[in-house]
C-alpha cells in the first residue's frame, strides 16, 4: 500500500512538471508602442508589456500615462539588493487619500501578462478616466505602479517607509486582473477587518452587479498591500477570478501544499499559468480588464461618498 502511494505521488509530480514545461515559450513581443497608440486599450498594453524586461515595462507604463495625459512622478527605489523606481500618479486635492497599487515587474520565467500587466493596464485606463472627471471632492487618489514586488515588495516597502501615510483612507493592491468575471478581496485581517476600504470595495461590486467575496489571511501569497498593513493601515489584495472557481480558489489558498495541486489542471484557473511561461496575453480576457477598470472607478466614487458623509 505504501509503495502504491509513493508511485502515485511520483506520477503526480511528473504530470505537474510536464504540464509546467509543455507551455509554449512566449515569443519576444512583436509590437512596439505605436501598436498601443493605434488603439490605446488595456488589452493592447498587456500585449506590448508581456515578455519585456522589467525596465522596459516601466518605460511603457510611463509612455502610456503620458499618451493619456496623466501626470506622474518617478520614485527611485534603491537598497543594497534592488535598484528600480516606482511610478506614482496623484489625482485630487482632498485630505483623505485612497491608495491603489499594481506592480509593474514580472518574474523571469513568465511573460507577466496576468501577473501583473493586466492590473497595470486596467489601472492606467482608470487613471486616464479619473483625470478627465476628477476625483470626488474631499478625496485624493494615489496609484502606485510599483517596482520590485516579485523580488520582495521593494517598491511598496520603500513607498511605505518614505512617504507620508497620514490620512490614508485605505490601500487596495490589485493582483491578477485578467481572467474571470468576479473578484475577491483578500487578506482581510488586522486593521482591514470591518474597515471602510473593504466595505467600499464590496459595495462597488454590488453597485456594478459584479459577483464578489472576501477572504481572510492568505499566508502563502502576498502583494504590495502587506507593506502598508505592517504600518497599521487597512490594506488588502484584490484579484479577479472566474466565479465558478470561488470554492476551489479558497481551498487552494488555504491549503496550497496539498499534493492534489501538483496536477496543474486541477488548480484554480488563475493559478494554472501563475509564474510560468504560460502567463502570456493569450490567457487574458479583455472583459476582465474592463471589469477591473470599472471596479476601480466605482470604488473611488463610493469612497468619495463615504468621505463626504463623514465630513
C-alpha positions in Angstrom: 0.0 0.0 0.0 2.8 2.4 0.9 4.5 1.6 -2.4 1.4 2.4 -4.3 1.1 5.7 -2.6 4.7 6.6 -3.5 4.1 5.6 -7.1 1.0 7.8 -7.2 3.0 10.7 -5.8 5.7 10.2 -8.4 3.1 10.2 -11.2 1.5 13.4 -9.8 4.9 15.1 -9.7 5.8 14.1 -13.2 2.4 15.2 -14.6 2.7 18.5 -12.7 6.1 19.3 -14.1 5.4 18.1 -17.6 2.4 20.4 -17.6 4.6 23.3 -16.5 7.2 22.8 -19.2 4.8 21.9 -22.0 3.7 25.5 -22.2 5.0 27.2 -25.3 7.5 29.8 -24.6 6.0 33.2 -25.4 8.0 34.9 -28.2 9.6 38.3 -27.9 6.8 40.9 -28.2 6.2 41.6 -31.8 4.5 45.0 -31.3 6.1 48.3 -30.4 4.4 51.3 -28.6 2.7 52.5 -31.9 0.6 49.4 -31.7 -0.9 50.6 -28.5 -1.3 54.2 -29.7 -3.3 53.0 -32.7 -5.9 51.6 -30.2 -5.0 52.6 -26.6 -6.8 49.7 -24.9 -5.9 47.8 -21.8 -5.6 44.6 -23.8 -3.1 46.2 -26.2 -1.0 47.4 -23.3 -0.9 43.9 -21.8 0.2 42.6 -25.2 3.2 45.0 -25.5 4.2 44.7 -21.9 4.2 40.9 -21.9 7.6 39.3 -22.2 9.6 42.6 -22.0 12.2 43.2 -19.3 11.1 45.0 -16.1 12.9 48.3 -17.1 11.1 48.2 -20.5 7.8 47.5 -18.8 8.3 50.5 -16.5 9.1 52.7 -19.5 5.9 51.5 -21.3 3.8 52.5 -18.2 5.3 56.0 -18.3 4.7 56.3 -22.0 1.1 55.1 -21.7 0.4 57.6 -18.9 1.9 60.4 -21.0 -0.1 59.4 -24.0 -3.2 59.5 -21.9 -2.4 63.0 -20.5 -1.9 61.7 -16.9 0.8 63.3 -14.9 3.1 61.1 -12.7 6.3 61.2 -10.8 9.1 58.7 -10.5 10.2 57.5 -7.1 13.7 55.9 -7.0 13.8 52.7 -5.2 17.4 51.9 -4.1 18.7 49.5 -1.5 21.6 47.0 -1.2 19.8 44.3 -3.2 17.5 46.2 -5.5 17.6 49.2 -7.9 14.5 50.5 -9.7 11.7 53.0 -9.5 8.0 53.3 -8.8 5.7 55.4 -11.0 3.2 57.3 -8.9 0.0 59.1 -10.0 -1.6 61.6 -7.7 -5.0 63.0 -8.5 -7.3 65.2 -6.5 -6.8 67.7 -3.7 -8.8 66.1 -0.9 -7.5 65.4 2.6 -8.3 61.7 2.6 -6.1 59.6 0.4 -7.2 56.4 -1.3 -4.3 54.3 -2.4 -4.4 51.7 -5.3 -1.3 49.7 -6.2 -0.3 47.3 -9.0 3.2 46.0 -9.6 4.8 46.5 -13.0 7.5 43.8 -12.7 7.4 40.1 -13.6 9.3 37.0 -12.6 12.0 36.0 -15.1 10.3 32.7 -16.1 7.0 34.3 -17.0 5.9 36.8 -19.6 3.9 38.5 -16.9 0.5 39.1 -18.7 -2.0 38.3 -16.0 0.7 38.8 -13.4 0.6 41.7 -13.5 0.4 43.7 -16.7 -3.4 43.1 -16.5 -3.8 45.2 -13.4 -1.4 47.8 -14.5 -3.2 48.3 -17.8 -6.6 48.4 -16.2 -5.3 50.9 -13.7 -3.9 53.2 -16.4 -7.3 53.3 -18.1 -8.9 54.1 -14.7 -6.4 57.0 -14.1 -7.0 58.3 -17.6 -10.7 58.5 -17.0 -10.3 59.9 -13.5 -8.0 62.7 -14.7 -10.9 63.6 -17.1 -13.6 63.6 -14.5 -11.5 64.4 -11.3 -11.8 62.5 -8.0 -14.8 63.3 -5.7 -14.5 66.4 -3.6 -12.5 65.8 -0.4 -10.7 62.8 -1.8 -7.2 62.3 -3.3 -6.4 59.2 -5.2 -2.8 57.8 -5.4 -2.0 55.0 -7.8 1.3 53.3 -7.0 2.7 51.4 -10.0 5.3 49.6 -8.0 8.6 48.1 -8.9 10.3 45.1 -7.4 7.2 43.4 -6.0 8.3 40.0 -7.2 11.8 40.4 -5.7 10.4 41.2 -2.2 7.9 44.1 -2.3 10.8 46.6 -2.7 8.8 49.4 -4.3 5.9 49.2 -1.9 8.1 48.9 1.1 10.1 51.9 0.0 6.9 53.9 -0.5 5.5 52.9 2.9 8.8 53.8 4.6 9.4 57.2 2.9 6.1 58.7 2.1 3.5 60.5 4.3 0.9 57.9 5.3 -1.3 60.2 7.3 -4.9 60.5 6.2 -4.7 57.2 4.2 -8.3 56.0 3.8 -7.1 52.5 2.8 -5.0 50.6 0.4 -6.0 48.1 -2.3 -3.3 46.2 -4.1 -4.6 44.8 -7.4 -3.0 41.4 -8.4 -4.1 39.1 -11.3 -6.8 41.1 -13.0 -7.1 39.5 -16.5 -9.0 36.2 -16.0 -12.6 36.0 -14.8 -16.0 37.6 -14.2 -15.8 38.1 -10.4 -13.4 39.4 -7.8 -12.2 38.7 -4.3 -10.9 41.0 -1.6 -8.3 39.1 0.4 -6.0 39.3 3.4 -9.0 40.9 5.3 -7.2 40.7 8.6 -5.9 43.0 11.3 -6.7 46.7 10.5 -8.6 45.7 7.4 -11.3 43.8 9.4 -14.5 45.9 9.2 -12.6 48.7 7.5 -14.1 51.3 5.2 -11.9 50.3 2.3 -13.2 46.7 2.4 -16.8 47.9 2.7 -16.2 50.3 -0.3 -14.6 47.6 -2.5 -17.5 45.2 -1.9 -20.2 47.9 -2.2 -18.7 49.0 -5.6 -19.0 45.4 -6.9 -22.6 45.2 -5.6 -23.4 48.5 -7.3 -22.0 47.2 -10.6 -23.6 43.8 -10.1 -20.3 42.0 -10.2 -20.1 38.9 -8.1 -17.6 39.4 -5.2 -16.5 37.9 -1.9 -13.9 38.4 0.8 -11.3 36.1 2.3 -9.2 36.2 5.4 -5.4 35.6 5.7 -3.6 34.3 2.6 -0.2 33.4 4.1 1.4 31.7 1.1 0.7 34.5 -1.4 1.2 38.3 -0.9 1.3 41.6 -2.7 2.1 45.3 -2.1 -0.6 45.8 0.5 1.5 43.9 3.0 4.0 46.7 3.1 1.1 49.0 4.2 -0.7 46.7 6.6 2.6 46.4 8.5 2.4 50.1 9.1 -1.0 49.7 10.7 -3.1 50.7 7.7 -6.2 48.9 6.4 -4.7 47.3 3.3 -6.0 44.4 1.2 -5.4 42.5 -2.0 -7.9 42.4 -4.9 -7.9 39.7 -7.5 -10.2 38.9 -10.5 -11.3 35.3 -10.9 -13.9 33.1 -12.6 -16.9 32.9 -10.3 -17.1 29.2 -10.8 -13.6 28.9 -9.3 -14.5 30.5 -6.0 -14.6 27.5 -3.7 -11.6 25.9 -5.5 -9.6 29.1 -5.0 -10.5 29.4 -1.3 -9.4 25.8 -0.9 -6.1 26.4 -2.8 -5.0 29.5 -0.8 -6.0 27.9 2.5 -4.0 24.6 1.8 -1.6 25.3 -1.1 0.7 22.3 -0.1 -2.0 19.7 -0.7 -0.5 17.1 -3.2 -3.5 17.3 -5.4 -2.5 20.8 -6.5 0.6 19.2 -8.2 -1.8 18.5 -11.0 -1.8 21.8 -12.8 -5.2 21.5 -14.5 -6.8 20.9 -11.1 -5.7 24.2 -9.7 -7.9 27.4 -9.9 -7.7 28.9 -13.4 -5.7 31.9 -12.4 -3.0 29.7 -10.8 -2.6 27.4 -13.8 -0.3 29.8 -15.5 0.9 31.8 -12.5 4.7 32.3 -12.6 5.0 30.0 -15.6 5.9 30.6 -19.3 2.1 30.2 -20.0 1.3 33.6 -18.5 1.0 35.3 -21.9 -1.6 37.6 -23.3 -3.5 34.7 -24.9 -4.8 33.9 -21.4 -6.1 37.4 -20.7 -9.8 38.3 -21.2 -10.5 41.9 -22.3 -13.8 41.8 -20.4 -11.9 41.1 -17.2 -9.7 44.1 -17.8 -12.8 46.3 -18.3 -14.3 44.8 -15.1 -11.2 45.9 -13.2 -11.2 49.4 -14.5 -14.9 49.8 -13.7 -14.4 48.4 -10.2 -11.6 50.9 -9.6 -13.6 53.9 -10.7 -16.7 52.8 -8.8 -14.7 52.2 -5.7 -13.4 55.7 -6.0 -16.9 57.1 -6.3 -18.1 55.1 -3.3 -15.2 56.2 -1.2 -15.9 59.8 -2.2 -19.5 59.3 -0.8 -18.1 57.9 2.4 -15.7 60.8 2.9 -18.5 63.3 2.2 -20.8 61.6 4.7 -18.1 61.7 7.4 -17.4 65.3 6.8 
